[in-house]
Amino acid sequence: MGHHGLMQNTFIHFRNRATSCGPLSPYIKLYLDQVETEGFARRSLFEQLCVLTKLGSWLKRTSRPVTDMDERLAAEFIRKAIKRPYPKNAATA
């Protein structure tokens, strides 16, 4: 399997995981369906999916409902939860 096939399989795995559990799962599925239809690059989608998955895990871990999400909470998430780099095959900004 080449690099493209491995990236495709990794993306599918992350997409399935992100859209099957967690407080953001219904929103992530709708969002990904829309941006895939609009033709966003798969590498860009993978990076976005990584952040959304981390956000969902953080909301769950901190017992915060999705309805509490606002700019202040987003800033707190970025400050506290985004410490490690993205996975190797996520696109750079």
Backbone torsions as a table, in degrees:
resi	resn	phi	psi	omega
1	MET	NA	129.6	-180.0
2	GLY	-79.2	178.7	-179.6
3	HIS	-57.8	-42.4	-178.8
4	HIS	-63.0	-43.3	179.8
5	GLY	-65.7	-39.8	178.3
6	LEU	-65.3	-43.5	178.7
7	MET	-63.0	-41.1	178.5
8	GLN	-60.5	-47.1	179.8
9	ASN	-64.4	-40.0	178.4
10	THR	-63.9	-43.3	179.4
11	PHE	-62.6	-44.9	-179.7
12	ILE	-61.4	-42.8	178.3
13	HIS	-60.0	-49.4	179.9
14	PHE	-63.4	-40.8	-179.6
15	ARG	-62.7	-45.9	179.8
16	ASN	-62.6	-42.4	179.8
17	ARG	-65.3	-45.1	-176.1
18	ALA	-69.3	-29.6	-176.4
19	THR	-96.6	2.4	-177.9
20	SER	-110.8	-15.1	-179.6
21	CYS	-153.0	161.9	178.4
22	GLY	97.2	160.1	-174.6
23	PRO	-66.8	-22.6	-179.2
24	LEU	-96.5	-2.8	-171.9
25	SER	-52.8	-44.7	-179.7
26	PRO	-66.4	-32.0	-179.6
27	TYR	-75.4	-38.5	179.8
28	ILE	-62.8	-43.8	179.6
29	LYS	-60.0	-48.4	179.0
30	LEU	-60.4	-43.9	-179.7
31	TYR	-62.5	-48.6	-178.9
32	LEU	-64.4	-39.5	176.5
33	ASP	-58.0	-42.4	-178.7
34	GLN	-68.5	-48.6	-176.1
35	VAL	-72.0	-29.3	174.6
36	GLU	-66.3	-40.2	177.7
37	THR	-62.5	-35.6	-179.2
38	GLU	-78.3	-5.2	173.5
39	GLY	88.8	21.4	177.3
40	PHE	-60.8	146.9	178.7
41	ALA	-65.0	140.7	-178.3
42	ARG	-58.1	-38.2	179.6
43	ARG	-64.0	-39.3	177.7
44	SER	-65.1	-42.3	179.4
45	LEU	-63.8	-37.7	-180.0
46	PHE	-62.4	-44.0	179.0
47	GLU	-62.8	-44.8	178.7
48	GLN	-62.4	-41.1	179.5
49	LEU	-63.5	-38.3	177.6
50	CYS	-61.3	-45.0	-179.4
51	VAL	-66.5	-44.5	-179.8
52	LEU	-63.5	-37.6	178.0
53	THR	-65.4	-43.7	177.0
54	LYS	-62.7	-40.3	179.0
55	LEU	-62.6	-45.6	178.3
56	GLY	-60.4	-42.6	178.4
57	SER	-64.3	-40.7	179.8
58	TRP	-65.8	-43.9	177.7
59	LEU	-59.0	-44.3	-179.6
60	LYS	-64.9	-46.5	-177.8
61	ARG	-63.2	-33.9	-178.2
62	THR	-95.8	7.5	178.0
63	SER	55.7	42.0	177.3
64	ARG	-106.8	133.0	176.0
65	PRO	-76.2	153.9	179.2
66	VAL	-57.3	-32.4	-177.3
67	THR	-67.2	-13.8	176.0
68	ASP	-83.0	-7.8	-174.9
69	MET	-65.0	122.9	174.5
70	ASP	-149.3	-175.3	-176.5
71	GLU	-62.0	-39.5	-179.9
72	ARG	-63.5	-45.2	-179.5
73	LEU	-68.2	-36.7	176.5
74	ALA	-62.3	-42.0	178.5
75	ALA	-64.0	-39.5	177.9
76	GLU	-64.0	-43.0	177.8
77	PHE	-58.8	-48.3	-178.6
78	ILE	-61.8	-44.0	-178.4
79	ARG	-65.0	-41.4	-173.0
80	LYS	-95.9	-29.9	-170.0
81	ALA	-108.0	-24.1	-179.0
82	ILE	-95.2	83.9	-178.6
83	LYS	-113.9	-36.5	-177.8
84	ARG	-90.9	153.2	177.3
85	PRO	-68.2	162.7	176.2
86	TYR	-65.4	160.7	174.6
87	PRO	-56.6	157.5	-173.7
88	LYS	-51.8	-37.8	-174.6
89	ASN	-95.1	11.9	174.3
90	ALA	-79.8	145.2	-178.4
91	ALA	-69.5	151.1	173.6
92	THR	-84.6	156.1	-178.9
93	ALA	-77.5	NA	NA
